[in-house]
Amino acid sequence: MDDLYAGAQPGRGHRALASLVASGKAGAIITQNIDNLHQASGVDPDKVIELHGNGTYARCLSCGKRHELVDVRAEFDRTGAAPECD
């Protein structure tokens, strides 16, 4: 995803939703987007419910540890395997 959308910025729609959340008119944003643009528009990550996950990080299915995808990609490019959890 980084290769295609690395320069993407929040648009008017993202900023409008961020304004609704900031004003208290919306309690959260439920989205199918995986691009992190709602968070980049200023919405607290705890107020973004991502139905399909997020394209900027992954979580270990065993322990739940968060791994930034840039780090996962670097490890995979270096070793051919995903990073291991502690």
Secondary structure by P-SEA (a helix, b strand, c coil): cccccccccccaaaaaaaaaaaacccccccccccccccccccccccccccccccccccccccccccccaaaaaaaaaacccccccc
